[in-house]
Amino acid sequence: MKTTTILKLKRNLIGLSIGILALAFSSPLQSQVVRDHRTKKETDPYTRLKNEAKKTAVQKSRMSPIEISQNDPNWKGKTKAAIKFVPFKLEDKKGNPIPPNRKVTLKNGKVITALQLLNETNALEKKLNSKGYSLRINDEKVVSRTVTDTKFLDGRRSLAPKSIGAFKKEAEVKKFMSLERQVQVAGPSFNGRSQMLTLKPYSSYTQSERDQINKYDFSKVSGKVIAQKTTKRRPFKDFRTKRIGNLAKLYEINKTNNKNWGFGNPDTFRANLEGSITRFAKIYPFDPQNTANNKSEFRVKATSKATGSLLGKSIDILNASCQFHAPSNVSKKMSATISVKALEMNLFPPNSTTFSQQKSFSKTYGRSFDKSFPLRVPILPGLDFVGLIGVKGEVGFEYEAKIERTVASVHAKPLIDLKVYGEGGLSLIGVFEGGVEAELTFIKGELDLNAFAGIFSQNSENIVVGVNHYFGYDIEILSGTISAYGEACSPIDIPFIDDCYRKEHELFKWDGFKDSGTITEGGFEPFTLKNIAKYDETPVFTQE
């Protein structure tokens, strides 16, 4: 009995120990899962944009009206000889008379008498006859166009930026732009596995991690960074303790990649999208005895601009910029400068802030817009469409960034989803009503702008610098059609047409520019610099 009790007690203690260990190992994981769930973003960027835009009211604005005449160089129409006017009679197709006072309802809901309908129909027929057209001849629909020359459309395709690879998904970009990288330690492997070290921004290490990383020097072997345990320490050459001077830099990079996609004619329809990404690093020697006075600095910047034009009406769609600057010298503050303007409205006014310690940023801006203007355009000479043309949809900008003393990183994504639309319905001549048919994507696109630059290890032997970037795009510009039309539909059996008589003015038609890919990318391949102090002139002062 005693033995059984002891065995049960041992089993309980073992079970309790396993439970405690399981809890110890699982708790951080569970905690991480909760954090990930709380901060998980909607994976589709346009869904994120729409959700953000819904938080505010639609920004509506009306621009000044536009009138296009048939003398406009972009207006093209067919010229026909006039034909003889033959009036319609108030009778059906069988020749039976129609009561003059019979009530009829037009397509727009307006109620008139049969006699009024006949008179308006004859007025329209006479107008059409003078231009060579007739309600009795229901032939081609498109009779005029506002033409955008193909040199502004197809001719621009060859000038569009060329992709070097497929557009990376957001999860791929996040992995590609990770600030941590595993590097192999030179020497024998254990159980078939090589020893690995984690490189990350130097200012992110704890003191114990920094002590460990400082025991290694780094070099590239066959294109891969290898860590080598230090066997001896080299003094900081030509540098006297407590003596500060004008140290010459060991390395500098200042690269910007910018691309532009622009199609169309400003006098008709045009859309333009551009983006740029900058990474800057200036590396100076590192003195372990005077870490507060190191001079290395880093800066990353992402910008995007989108503009457009509708029949000569220019629209500033998006102008966004974010820059993050991290001087290593602790006497200088780090800074973030951000500005987001969409369709002439400041979503985030230009603002610059400074920080003494590390700082992370994450923000999504989005607004819904509807900009329109009254339009009058001839469908046929002397027969004008009157209505509205506009552009509506969502515009936004989102970014994530991190700045520390030894790294600056940014991920920025401009987002645009705008369509051209029209509204009509005003009577042109009696029974002739106006309308718009539009399936025109103005701009739908996203740019993925990413960069980081920083120091990942530094000691008396060498400095490990990491610089990385990714610039991707997925865009659709000026894809579809938009037409203004006039049509006459007879609610009674007047024998001129079997269906509605319709004539259209084609405002725009193109299959659009649709493309996605990668403009440029630079994989995180750390490189090493020998940490040897050199002066570009005599030291300017000393500290005693």
URTA-V767302 format. One line per field, one symbol per residue. ss: DSSP state (H for helix, E for strand, - for the rest). psi: psi as a letter, one per 30 degrees, with the letter a starting at -180 (. if undefined). burial: + if it has 16 or more other C-alpha atoms within 10 Angstrom, else -. A space follows every 50 residues. Layout:
# URTA-V767302
ss: ???
psi: ???
burial: ???
This chain:
# URTA-V767302
ss: -HHHHHHHHHHHHHHHHHHHHHHHHHHHHHHHHHHHHHH-----HHHHHH HHH-----EEEEEEEEEE------EEE-------------E-----E--- --EEE-----EEEHHHHHHHHHHHHHHHHH-----------EEEEE---H HH-HHHH------------HHHHHHH----EEEEE----E--E--EEEE- -HHH--HHHHHHH--EEEEEE--EEEEEE-------------EE--E--- EEEEEEEEEEEEEE----EEEEEEEEEEEEEEE----HHHHHH---EEEE EEEEEEEEEE--EEEEEEEEEEEEEEE------EEEEEEEEE--EEEEEE EEEEE---EEEEEEEEEEEEEEEEEEEEEE--EEEEEEEEEEEEEEEEEE EEEE--EEEEEEEEEEEEEEEEE---EEE--EEEEEEEEEEEEEEEEEEE EEEEEEEE---EEEEEEEEEEEEEEEEEEEEEEEEEEE------------ EEEEEEEEEE--EEEEEEEEEE----EEEE----E-----EE--
psi: eeeeeeeeeeeeeeeeeeeeeeeeefeeeeeeeeeeeegklkfjefeeee eeeffllkjklklllkkklffkffkklkklkklkkjlllilaffgkkkke gkkkklfgfkklleeeeeeeeeeeeeeeefgglkffjibkejflkjkjkf ffdeffeffkkkkfllkkleeeeeeegkgkkkkkkkaklkhgkkkkkjkl keffkleeeeeefffklklkjhfkkkkkkkflkkljkgkkkgkkaikkkf kkkikkkklkjkklkffckkkkklllkkkkkjkllkjffiffgkfklkkk kklkkkllkjhfjkkjekjkkkkkkjkejffklllkjkkjkkhgkjejlk kkllkellkkkkkkkklkljklkkkkkkelkgjkkkakklklakklkklk lkkafgkklkjkjkkkikkkllkafkkejcfjlllkkkijjdkjlkkjjk klklkfkkafelkkkkkllkjlkjlkkhjalkkklkkkkkflhkiflfak kkkkjjekkkfljkllakelljkjjklkkkikkkkflkkfllk.
burial: --------------------------------------------++-+++ -++------------+-+++---++++------------++------+-- ---+-+-------++++++++++++++++++-+++--+---+++++++-- -+++------------++----+--++-+---+++-----------+-++ +++++----+--+++++++-----+++--------+--+----++-+-++ ------++--+++++++++++++++++++++++++++-----++++++++ +++++++++++-+-++++++++++++++++--++++-++++++---+--- -------++----++++++++++++++++++-++++++++++++++++++ ++++++++++++++++++++++++++++++++++++++-+++++++++++ ++++++++++++++++++++++++++++++++++++++++-+-+++---- ++++++++++-++-+++++-+--+-++++-++++----------
